Amino acid sequence: MSFDVQKVRADFPILDQKVYGKSYIYFDSAATALRPVQVLSAVEKIYKEFNGNPHRGAHYMSNQTTVAYEAVRDKVASLINTPKREEIIFTKGTTESINLVAYSFGEAFVNEGDEIIVSEMEHHANIVPWQMLAQRKKAILKVLPITDKGELIIDELDSLISKKTKLLAINLVSNVLGTVNPVKEIIEIAHKSNVPVLIDAAQGIQHTIVDVQDLDCDFLVFSGHKLYGPTGVGCLYGKEKWLNDMPPFLGGGEMIEQVSFSGTTFNELPYKFEAGTPNFTEVIGLGAAIDYVNEIGLENIANYEHELLVYATEKMKTIEGIRFIGEAKNKASVISFLVGNIHPYDMGMFLDKMGFAVRTGHHCAQPLIDRLKIPGTVRLSFAFYNTKEEIDLFIEAIKKVITMF
Ligand code: PMP
């Protein structure tokens, strides 16, 4: 199918909104993507037509919800090519998925003196849960460094890994630098020393084809809201061999097999990790988002977004005093930059008043911002509903802001 940006834009009614009386130009999809009408209708349909708690009731609507909810597990399994549907756990998002692994894997496998490795370019969601685990278990957090251009120094991995290394947690795409990390190569290196790997695909799943069998990752996590789905839903993929040996994270309904005051036995996968009423409405909305993305085709999305990335980068080079933060060879459609001495917050504030939604600041990656010795960045992130015309308007706007300083 050929890609028609105007056709897909019609699916995103929010793009017709005006802000401060101006056209709304959304360059903040890395923070949260917009949702197409197909997702909005799926969510509305559940509340309007077939509300019912999945897995619980024997009544008609509860069964309908159960079938729809479980069908999404199959869609996710197919999206990331998992061997077994039971290896997909629905969570609230990437953050909860990583916390689940940090807690449960940590309980089962991490002891005093053990080591966890993360990289210098991780989001706080892939740092803090490991720090909390390290504190709880008196373990050690080690950090894989990056180059000034924003690429991982993979050559240092071998010397960082030791007999004490219990897990390596790394992102597929950096939310600040846009760097696409060579995770397959990293996983191969880690596996040579029998170190399992968690991939934070929060910024990758919407831009590239992710195949967990090809990667051979041990865990992979992502959020629905960055994949054009609703908020409050995300996924954890984990190899069955790990998930089976990990204790539950949250306790409550549905994650049990048998409860008595003398003790409780737990349900099998995936339910062992899905305590309480799940966000079934959002899960079903995520299913609609996956259908939508599949219909356009991730390859078409990746190609078009790459075209936008190259177009914007080349045009932005003409801005006097611009400095790109993140110049990796392989990048997703994220551009972080600074101009002269203009503080990113000032730039963001002026751009906002002109109708542009960009993100400014440390992007929940303070250690990376400290490493780069900068106050933060202005970040624009594209999705397939953005256009070259929007980029042209953005560049004019930046030039206008510069004249104000
Ligand atoms: N990791 C990365 C790389 C991210 O970009 C984000 C979101 N900005 C997260 C983790 C956390 O995702 P969420 O807030 O949806 O849990």
Boltz pocket constraint, residues with backbone or C-beta under 6 A from the ligand:
constraints:
  - pocket:
      binder: B
      contacts: [[A, 30], [A, 31], [A, 92], [A, 93], [A, 94], [A, 95], [A, 96], [A, 123], [A, 125], [A, 126], [A, 171], [A, 173], [A, 174], [A, 175], [A, 200], [A, 202], [A, 203], [A, 223], [A, 363], [A, 364]]
      max_distance: 6.0
